[in-house]
Amino acid sequence: MKRLGVVNQKGGVGKTTTAVNLATYLALLDRRVLLVDLDPQANATSGLGVTPSPSDAGTAAVLLEGAEPAAETVHLESYGLDLLPAGEGLVAAAAELLDDPFRLRTRLAGVEAGYDFVLFDAPPSLGPLTINVLAAAEGLIVPLQTEYYALEGIARLVETVEKVRGALNPGLRILGIVLTMYDGRTLLSQQVEQNAREHFGDRVFWTVIPRNVRLSEAPSYGEPIAKYAPTSAGAQAYGRLAAEVMRRVEKA
């Protein structure tokens, strides 16, 4: 299992934060990592200090024009990972992908052999770009903000995953659900964690990502938490999550 989608149809749940920092820590564990930014907002791209790509470059060029992914990829020497950046061109790509759920998987087939992990940061929706991620991925990592309504959103996502398994990608599975923005001092966070673990069982990662000001600040500096605040609680949590992801992948 090497193709992992970071997916949640709800915004503001720590999806991109998880994609960026998980990719970084997997690279720090000496794994060859490609992060593919598929969100037109390009937050994963800017969060790694890269300028969003023009409309005819980056991920959009790969999806729309059949460009070589290797030619559009940016190598980030400081973090030891590669990034396929997003930009405004993904808006047009989404319209083109309505009837082609397999284009992402097809276009990346030639480069994935060079990586231990290919991570997809999907948009916060269930539109064509996300469906392409679901059709391409082998495993999903689902960030779950520790708030009540987030549980309802996860239930809908699980239903969508089952439909995709039946129609497009029978090998797709949820590798794990990661609790984000967790505040152990509040009863709400504790209740959401309890409900999630009771309902989803061992699909919930043991690692939880705390609500942490350093994690919120890091994107504005264009740095992952491993560089911006490596001793912070958020950094330590994502380091543990990367190790837990590795263990789950090895068992898959």
MARVOMI-930612 format. One record per residue (C-alpha): residue in one letter; x, y negated, z negated; residue number from 1. Coordinates in nm, 4 decimals. Layout:
MARVOMI-930612
code;px;py;pz;pos
A;X;Y;Z;NUM
...
//
This chain:
MARVOMI-930612
code;px;py;pz;pos
M;0.0000;0.0000;0.0000;1
K;0.1684;-0.3192;0.1166;2
R;-0.1077;-0.5467;0.2560;3
L;-0.2733;-0.7225;-0.0382;4
G;-0.5479;-0.9833;-0.0115;5
V;-0.6016;-1.2385;-0.2869;6
V;-0.9738;-1.3000;-0.2524;7
N;-1.2610;-1.4753;-0.4252;8
Q;-1.5455;-1.6510;-0.2487;9
K;-1.5614;-1.9086;-0.5313;10
G;-1.3153;-2.1960;-0.5369;11
G;-1.1305;-2.3237;-0.8404;12
V;-1.0682;-1.9819;-0.9963;13
G;-0.6900;-1.9707;-0.9588;14
K;-0.6864;-1.7811;-0.6289;15
T;-0.4105;-1.9760;-0.4573;16
T;-0.2180;-2.0150;-0.7822;17
T;-0.2246;-1.6369;-0.8109;18
A;-0.1214;-1.5808;-0.4488;19
V;0.1734;-1.8211;-0.4668;20
N;0.3065;-1.7101;-0.8023;21
L;0.2496;-1.3394;-0.7503;22
A;0.4377;-1.3602;-0.4186;23
T;0.7214;-1.5449;-0.5885;24
Y;0.7574;-1.2982;-0.8749;25
L;0.7380;-0.9970;-0.6436;26
A;1.0247;-1.1526;-0.4481;27
L;1.2149;-1.2025;-0.7737;28
L;1.1740;-0.8284;-0.8296;29
D;1.3809;-0.7820;-0.5108;30
R;1.0857;-0.7035;-0.2889;31
R;1.0637;-0.8382;0.0653;32
V;0.7507;-1.0540;0.0656;33
L;0.5503;-1.2366;0.3321;34
L;0.2786;-1.4737;0.2116;35
V;0.0186;-1.5519;0.4780;36
D;-0.1809;-1.8682;0.4084;37
L;-0.5252;-1.8329;0.5678;38
D;-0.6976;-2.1205;0.3899;39
P;-0.7449;-2.4306;0.6115;40
Q;-0.6786;-2.6426;0.3020;41
A;-0.3205;-2.5062;0.3152;42
N;-0.2782;-2.5218;-0.0609;43
A;-0.0490;-2.2193;-0.0740;44
T;0.1652;-2.3838;0.1939;45
S;0.1996;-2.7187;0.0171;46
G;0.2303;-2.5418;-0.3187;47
L;0.5570;-2.3935;-0.1944;48
G;0.6853;-2.7307;-0.0762;49
V;0.6124;-2.6728;0.2942;50
T;0.4318;-2.9277;0.5084;51
P;0.1052;-2.7822;0.6491;52
S;0.1476;-2.6729;1.0082;53
P;0.0077;-2.8629;1.3099;54
S;-0.3028;-2.7315;1.4811;55
D;-0.0955;-2.5352;1.7353;56
A;0.1464;-2.3747;1.4897;57
G;0.1657;-2.1473;1.1870;58
T;-0.1115;-1.9012;1.1116;59
A;-0.3456;-2.0700;1.3571;60
A;-0.1037;-2.0141;1.6454;61
V;-0.0706;-1.6470;1.5546;62
L;-0.4470;-1.5975;1.5467;63
L;-0.5471;-1.8181;1.8411;64
E;-0.2589;-1.7982;2.0851;65
G;-0.0990;-1.4651;2.0094;66
A;0.2208;-1.6380;1.8972;67
E;0.4916;-1.4211;1.7449;68
P;0.4462;-1.4239;1.3657;69
A;0.8235;-1.4148;1.3134;70
A;0.8598;-1.7367;1.5140;71
E;0.5985;-1.9156;1.3031;72
T;0.7278;-1.7904;0.9673;73
V;0.9215;-2.0158;0.7298;74
H;1.1907;-1.8517;0.5175;75
L;1.2103;-1.9991;0.1684;76
E;1.5625;-1.9219;0.0584;77
S;1.5103;-2.0663;-0.2902;78
Y;1.2382;-1.8116;-0.3658;79
G;1.3506;-1.5232;-0.1477;80
L;1.0211;-1.4955;0.0400;81
D;0.8697;-1.5784;0.3780;82
L;0.5636;-1.7940;0.4380;83
L;0.3304;-1.8028;0.7363;84
P;0.1947;-2.1538;0.6792;85
A;-0.1604;-2.2760;0.7222;86
G;-0.2867;-2.5992;0.8688;87
E;-0.5862;-2.7691;1.0227;88
G;-0.5820;-2.5315;1.3191;89
L;-0.7371;-2.2594;1.1057;90
V;-1.0730;-2.4378;1.1279;91
A;-1.0811;-2.3633;1.5012;92
A;-0.9460;-2.0140;1.4399;93
A;-1.2383;-1.9351;1.2107;94
A;-1.4841;-1.9991;1.4942;95
E;-1.2810;-1.7780;1.7305;96
L;-1.2800;-1.4906;1.4806;97
L;-1.6564;-1.4535;1.4484;98
D;-1.6599;-1.1493;1.6754;99
D;-1.3073;-1.0254;1.6093;100
P;-1.2574;-0.9023;1.2503;101
F;-0.9396;-0.7098;1.3398;102
R;-0.7348;-0.9887;1.4973;103
L;-0.5298;-1.0618;1.1848;104
R;-0.4351;-0.6980;1.1384;105
T;-0.3507;-0.6598;1.5064;106
R;-0.1351;-0.9726;1.5246;107
L;0.0677;-0.8819;1.2141;108
A;0.1180;-0.5158;1.3013;109
G;0.4563;-0.5834;1.4556;110
V;0.6107;-0.7636;1.1585;111
E;0.4737;-0.5889;0.8510;112
A;0.7355;-0.3142;0.8712;113
G;0.9963;-0.5699;0.7675;114
Y;0.8286;-0.6350;0.4327;115
D;0.7492;-0.4487;0.1144;116
F;0.4443;-0.6702;0.0598;117
V;0.2285;-0.8867;0.2838;118
L;0.0013;-1.1083;0.0730;119
F;-0.2962;-1.2921;0.2200;120
D;-0.4347;-1.6036;0.0535;121
A;-0.7945;-1.6043;0.1779;122
P;-1.0257;-1.9081;0.1895;123
P;-1.2797;-1.9526;-0.0943;124
S;-1.5653;-1.8203;0.1183;125
L;-1.6861;-1.5044;0.2901;126
G;-1.6471;-1.6441;0.6408;127
P;-1.4580;-1.5005;0.9419;128
L;-1.1099;-1.5659;0.8009;129
T;-1.1883;-1.3794;0.4793;130
I;-1.3528;-1.0952;0.6709;131
N;-1.0295;-1.0647;0.8714;132
V;-0.8399;-1.0402;0.5427;133
L;-1.0765;-0.7681;0.4195;134
A;-1.0326;-0.5780;0.7455;135
A;-0.6527;-0.6064;0.7310;136
A;-0.5825;-0.5504;0.3610;137
E;-0.5245;-0.2196;0.1894;138
G;-0.5773;-0.3601;-0.1590;139
L;-0.7443;-0.6653;-0.3079;140
I;-0.6439;-0.8760;-0.6051;141
V;-0.9449;-1.0673;-0.7328;142
P;-0.8947;-1.3638;-0.9677;143
L;-1.1787;-1.3948;-1.2184;144
Q;-1.2090;-1.7232;-1.4044;145
T;-1.3219;-1.6552;-1.7596;146
E;-1.6564;-1.8307;-1.7274;147
Y;-2.0022;-1.6756;-1.7200;148
Y;-2.1053;-1.7458;-1.3593;149
A;-1.7760;-1.6042;-1.2322;150
L;-1.8922;-1.2535;-1.3228;151
E;-2.1914;-1.2891;-1.0935;152
G;-1.9620;-1.3918;-0.8083;153
I;-1.7412;-1.0871;-0.8599;154
A;-2.0450;-0.8594;-0.8433;155
R;-2.1348;-1.0064;-0.5018;156
L;-1.7765;-0.9678;-0.3820;157
V;-1.7750;-0.6009;-0.4829;158
E;-2.0907;-0.5503;-0.2758;159
T;-1.9201;-0.7146;0.0226;160
V;-1.6137;-0.4952;-0.0195;161
E;-1.8323;-0.1849;-0.0099;162
K;-1.9948;-0.3044;0.3119;163
V;-1.6535;-0.3721;0.4681;164
R;-1.5352;-0.0261;0.3631;165
G;-1.8303;0.1269;0.5407;166
A;-1.8113;-0.0790;0.8579;167
L;-1.4531;-0.2004;0.9115;168
N;-1.1916;-0.0699;0.6713;169
P;-1.2583;0.2590;0.4899;170
G;-0.9207;0.2435;0.3124;171
L;-0.9886;-0.0898;0.1422;172
R;-0.9894;-0.0857;-0.2375;173
I;-0.9774;-0.3346;-0.5207;174
L;-0.6291;-0.3014;-0.6649;175
G;-0.7248;-0.5120;-0.9636;176
I;-0.9200;-0.8016;-1.1111;177
V;-0.7081;-1.0595;-1.2905;178
L;-0.8583;-1.2839;-1.5584;179
T;-0.7500;-1.6450;-1.5055;180
M;-0.7736;-1.9711;-1.6990;181
Y;-0.8087;-1.7656;-2.0136;182
D;-0.8345;-1.9438;-2.3481;183
G;-0.8275;-1.6916;-2.6289;184
R;-0.9418;-1.9567;-2.8772;185
T;-1.2874;-1.9738;-2.7196;186
L;-1.5660;-1.7249;-2.7690;187
L;-1.6632;-1.7598;-2.4025;188
S;-1.3262;-1.6364;-2.2737;189
Q;-1.3375;-1.3449;-2.5155;190
Q;-1.6915;-1.2514;-2.4106;191
V;-1.6133;-1.2704;-2.0376;192
E;-1.3072;-1.0513;-2.0887;193
Q;-1.5091;-0.7990;-2.2871;194
N;-1.7876;-0.7933;-2.0273;195
A;-1.5410;-0.7599;-1.7401;196
R;-1.3556;-0.4706;-1.9025;197
E;-1.6811;-0.2953;-1.9938;198
H;-1.8225;-0.3342;-1.6428;199
F;-1.5123;-0.2859;-1.4249;200
G;-1.3007;-0.0686;-1.6543;201
D;-0.9408;-0.0116;-1.5539;202
R;-0.9824;-0.2198;-1.2404;203
V;-0.9165;-0.5211;-1.4665;204
F;-0.5461;-0.5928;-1.5079;205
W;-0.4204;-0.5883;-1.8664;206
T;-0.2302;-0.9078;-1.7928;207
V;-0.4387;-1.2233;-1.8357;208
I;-0.3383;-1.5645;-1.7020;209
P;-0.3780;-1.8337;-1.9670;210
R;-0.5104;-2.1827;-1.9157;211
N;-0.1771;-2.3604;-1.8912;212
V;-0.0974;-2.7214;-1.8054;213
R;0.2307;-2.6254;-1.6384;214
L;0.0453;-2.4032;-1.3918;215
S;-0.1771;-2.6986;-1.3030;216
E;0.1181;-2.9333;-1.2569;217
A;0.3424;-2.7095;-1.0461;218
P;0.1570;-2.7444;-0.7104;219
S;0.1877;-3.1235;-0.7192;220
Y;0.5659;-3.0753;-0.7196;221
G;0.5523;-2.8181;-0.4395;222
E;0.7012;-2.5493;-0.6599;223
P;0.5889;-2.2119;-0.7932;224
I;0.5781;-2.1803;-1.1683;225
A;0.8935;-1.9638;-1.1666;226
K;1.0917;-2.2717;-1.0632;227
Y;0.8872;-2.5525;-1.2135;228
A;0.8511;-2.4152;-1.5678;229
P;1.0084;-2.0675;-1.5876;230
T;0.9734;-2.0386;-1.9656;231
S;0.6090;-2.1483;-1.9817;232
A;0.3272;-1.9170;-2.0848;233
G;0.1925;-1.9270;-1.7290;234
A;0.5257;-1.8202;-1.5827;235
Q;0.5605;-1.5332;-1.8255;236
A;0.2069;-1.4175;-1.7469;237
Y;0.2645;-1.4104;-1.3706;238
G;0.5896;-1.2242;-1.4242;239
R;0.3984;-0.9577;-1.6167;240
L;0.1259;-0.9498;-1.3512;241
A;0.3815;-0.8870;-1.0759;242
A;0.5232;-0.5944;-1.2717;243
E;0.1729;-0.4553;-1.3268;244
V;0.0897;-0.4909;-0.9561;245
M;0.4070;-0.2990;-0.8736;246
R;0.3074;-0.0160;-1.1061;247
R;-0.0413;0.0070;-0.9582;248
V;0.0870;0.0057;-0.6011;249
E;0.3333;0.2822;-0.6802;250
K;0.0496;0.4950;-0.8194;251
A;-0.1858;0.4246;-0.5282;252
//
